[in-house]
Amino acid sequence: MDQRRLRLGLVGIGKIVRDQHLAAIAQSGQFDLVATAAPEGHVEGAAAYSSIEAMLAHETLDAVSICTPPGVRAPIAIVALRAGLAVMVEKPPTATLSQAEHLARLAASGGQTLFSAWHSRETAPVDAVRAMLTDRRIEAIEVIWHEDVREWHPGQDWLLAAGGFGVFDPAINALSILTKVLPGHLAVQSAALGVPENRGAPIRADVMMHFDGSVPVRLDLNMRHAGTARWDIIIATDRGTIELGRGGHRWSVDGEVMPVEQGQEYPRLYRRFAELVDTGRSDFDIGPLMLVADAMMVGHTTREAAFHF
Ligand code: NAP
């Protein structure tokens, strides 16, 4: 039987909505974008409101996709869940763990769909790497997540403010991949966090974790990186090295580059959201968020030179 089309509202109309969400929604065939809620942004063909409260006062919706910065996301999700809607949240799902737990409880008690949209998990090689790791012994893991914040997040002061995740905003994508592909447990051991003297969140971090109790996992994270970005995960195993490059858009096994279908992350997210709504289920995994929270909890912070966009 065909799925019914869902009347969707978008909350927060910024870079990621324009880069990815609008095209994915348009091609989904499962959602009608009815309205938007954002202080300023709007989308042609959809009614524009300045807040979720105003949007819900005028529109009948089935679902919302919340694409604001994480700091304001939980209160918006609470309004949507209390209004009986299905809710998809951009990553990171919330700014704190207690907010995440609250949302999960609200959704469960209302029998509503709540979906944490870990887009990097939707890259093509993730399932293949997960399958490949089930019968190999992992010896070491290295994550290199280097990018220029001026290029990838121009003017986004929220990202470097306290609660904005800083370098963990992009690096949580690596953790979303690792927590999906690894057949075991990741635990944070230590973290060195470099916070610019005029900002509240780390712009650099060096994090040590263990996989399954003893396998070393090192994360070298830097948003103050001039030059070509690197979003690489290197997994050394007893039967060779698996590399996930470009945030999962490229992968190789022992240097042999494997084929990858590109551009499917956000279409897959919206297909999954529709499927969850249709079957009355939630998918709200906060594993990557817990690891970031742990790194912040055990992290040793040093102040570094001021950063200006
Ligand atoms: P952005 O460009 O700063 O956009 C955020 C949008 O949210 C802006 O339109 C902002 O409006 C709006 N907003 C702020 N407070 C709001 C509120 N209370 N109600 C409604 N709208 C509100 O940020 P972004 O890059 O799109 O990132 C948004 C989220 O997506 C982040 O969690 C990020 O991690 C995630 N994400 C980003 C990327 C990327 O490449 N940028 C990729 C994947 C995921 P004003 O500008 O008027 O304040």
Residues whose N, C-alpha, C, O or C-beta is under 5 A from the ligand:
A	BS01	NAP	V11 G12 I13 G14 K15 I16 V17 A37 A38 P39 E40 G41 C67 T68 P69 P70 V72 E90 K91 P92 W152 Q156 D169
